[in-house]
Amino acid sequence: MGRCTDRPPLLLLPPSKGKADGGEGPPYPHHLDGEAALNGPRREVLDALLAALPDLGDREVARLAGVRSKDVPSARAELAELERAPTLPAHRRYTGVVHGNAGLADVDPADLQVDVRIVSGLAGLVALDEPLPAYRVEFAGSLPPLGGLATWWRDRLADHLRELTADRLVWDLLPGEHARIWDRRVRARAEVVETAFRRPDGRAANAARTKVCKGRLAAFLLAHPTAGPTDLLAEADPGAGWRLSVTGDGIIATFDG
């Protein structure tokens, strides 16, 4: 597996439920003006959410926001404020285990030699320097009249992902839920390093441990932009209890600690 051109590698990461509060940037809709590639569908999602929210029941809000029933009132209030909410760049907004172990909050995106994109139910696919409000919109959620957001975004991101992945190495650290962002035809044509996180019996590894390992691997890739799978195997430290192996499809991280 070798890179076709000198384009920097692409690293795909999931979002996190945890997000930093507040922000210093202008409200989110301000950033949706202009002709940027994803501004159109991002505006559609925001407009659909604000239009649908008054008629959504508590269960629908809980599923959309990924919260428990007791947190529905605060989630509903936060969603209603999205058009006025201040923004932070994505690398500072997400505070989850993956992002913390990757050290994303401490990087300057302009200095990186890896193109990092984070899947988002609100914004589709987000670069580290792109502004985001604090939001609770699950990628697996459903929003009238758009329907399931994963399918909706997959269809609208196919051309964008085709351009984004062309002639470069792609490190895919997405779990199954967020891997639905891929159009299968686009993925089949891309040079993708798949990464699986398993137990010795082949079943999926513990989710919390997986997030730590995933973040550590992401940190290694940010520090070693020219690395390939064998470099990851030889030099990366996935954390206690983890061992890495290389297969024809990519990397398998096995937790046997």
Backbone hydrogen bonds, N-H to C=O, Kabsch-Sander energy under -0.5 kcal/mol:
donor,donor_aa,acceptor,acceptor_aa,energy
5,T,167,D,-0.5
10,L,169,L,-2.7
11,L,115,D,-2.7
12,L,10,L,-0.5
12,L,171,W,-2.8
13,L,11,L,-0.5
13,L,117,R,-2.6
20,A,93,R,-3.0
24,E,87,T,-0.9
25,G,87,T,-2.7
28,Y,85,A,-1.4
30,H,27,P,-1.4
31,H,27,P,-0.6
31,H,28,Y,-1.6
32,L,29,P,-1.6
33,D,30,H,-0.8
39,N,36,A,-1.5
40,G,36,A,-0.5
42,R,38,L,-2.2
43,R,39,N,-2.3
44,E,40,G,-2.0
45,V,41,P,-2.2
46,L,42,R,-2.3
47,D,43,R,-2.8
48,A,44,E,-2.5
49,L,45,V,-2.5
50,L,46,L,-2.5
51,A,47,D,-2.1
52,A,48,A,-2.3
53,L,49,L,-2.3
55,D,52,A,-1.6
56,L,52,A,-0.7
56,L,53,L,-1.2
61,V,57,G,-2.4
62,A,58,D,-2.5
63,R,59,R,-2.1
64,L,60,E,-2.5
65,A,61,V,-3.0
66,G,62,A,-1.4
67,V,62,A,-1.7
71,D,68,R,-1.7
72,V,69,S,-1.4
75,A,71,D,-2.2
76,R,72,V,-3.0
77,A,73,P,-2.1
78,E,74,S,-2.2
79,L,75,A,-2.5
80,A,76,R,-2.1
81,E,77,A,-1.0
81,E,78,E,-0.5
82,L,79,L,-1.4
84,R,81,E,-2.0
85,A,81,E,-1.2
87,T,25,G,-1.2
88,L,132,L,-2.3
90,A,130,E,-2.2
91,H,128,L,-2.3
92,R,89,P,-2.1
93,R,89,P,-1.5
94,Y,90,A,-1.9
95,T,18,G,-2.3
96,G,18,G,-0.5
100,G,96,G,-2.7
101,N,97,V,-2.5
102,A,98,V,-1.6
103,G,99,H,-0.8
103,G,100,G,-0.6
104,L,99,H,-2.0
106,D,103,G,-1.2
107,V,104,L,-1.2
111,D,108,D,-2.4
112,L,108,D,-0.7
112,L,109,P,-0.9
115,D,9,P,-2.9
116,V,114,V,-0.9
117,R,11,L,-2.6
118,I,126,V,-2.6
119,V,13,L,-2.2
120,S,124,G,-2.3
121,G,137,V,-0.7
124,G,120,S,-2.1
125,L,123,A,-1.6
126,V,118,I,-2.8
128,L,116,V,-0.8
130,E,127,A,-1.6
132,L,88,L,-2.8
135,Y,133,P,-0.5
138,E,64,L,-3.5
141,G,138,E,-1.6
143,L,147,G,-2.3
146,L,143,L,-1.4
147,G,143,L,-1.9
149,L,141,G,-2.8
150,A,139,F,-0.6
152,W,148,G,-2.3
153,W,149,L,-3.1
154,R,150,A,-2.3
155,D,151,T,-2.1
156,R,152,W,-1.4
157,L,153,W,-1.8
158,A,154,R,-0.7
161,L,157,L,-3.3
162,R,158,A,-2.1
163,E,159,D,-2.0
164,L,160,H,-2.5
165,T,161,L,-2.3
166,A,162,R,-0.7
168,R,165,T,-1.1
170,V,191,E,-2.6
171,W,10,L,-3.4
171,W,169,L,-0.5
172,D,170,V,-0.7
172,D,193,V,-2.0
173,L,12,L,-1.9
173,L,171,W,-0.8
178,H,175,P,-0.5
179,A,175,P,-2.1
180,R,176,G,-0.5
180,R,177,E,-0.6
181,I,178,H,-1.6
182,W,179,A,-1.8
184,R,182,W,-0.5
186,V,183,D,-0.5
187,R,183,D,-2.5
188,A,184,R,-2.1
189,R,185,R,-0.8
189,R,186,V,-0.7
190,A,186,V,-0.7
190,A,187,R,-1.0
191,E,168,R,-0.6
192,V,190,A,-1.2
193,V,170,V,-3.5
194,E,192,V,-0.8
194,E,249,D,-1.8
195,T,172,D,-0.8
196,A,251,I,-2.4
198,R,196,A,-0.5
198,R,253,A,-2.9
199,R,203,R,-3.0
202,G,199,R,-2.4
205,A,197,F,-1.9
210,T,206,N,-2.5
211,K,207,A,-2.0
212,V,208,A,-1.4
213,C,209,R,-2.3
214,K,210,T,-3.0
215,G,211,K,-2.2
216,R,212,V,-2.1
217,L,213,C,-2.4
218,A,214,K,-2.2
219,A,215,G,-2.3
220,F,216,R,-2.0
221,L,217,L,-2.3
222,L,218,A,-2.2
223,A,219,A,-1.8
224,H,220,F,-1.4
227,A,224,H,-2.1
232,L,228,G,-2.1
233,L,229,P,-2.1
234,A,230,T,-2.1
235,E,231,D,-2.6
236,A,231,D,-0.5
236,A,232,L,-1.7
242,W,239,G,-1.9
243,R,254,T,-2.0
245,S,252,I,-1.9
247,T,250,G,-2.9
251,I,194,E,-3.2
252,I,245,S,-2.8
253,A,196,A,-3.4
254,T,243,R,-2.9
254,T,252,I,-0.6
255,F,198,R,-2.9
256,D,241,G,-2.7
256,D,254,T,-0.7
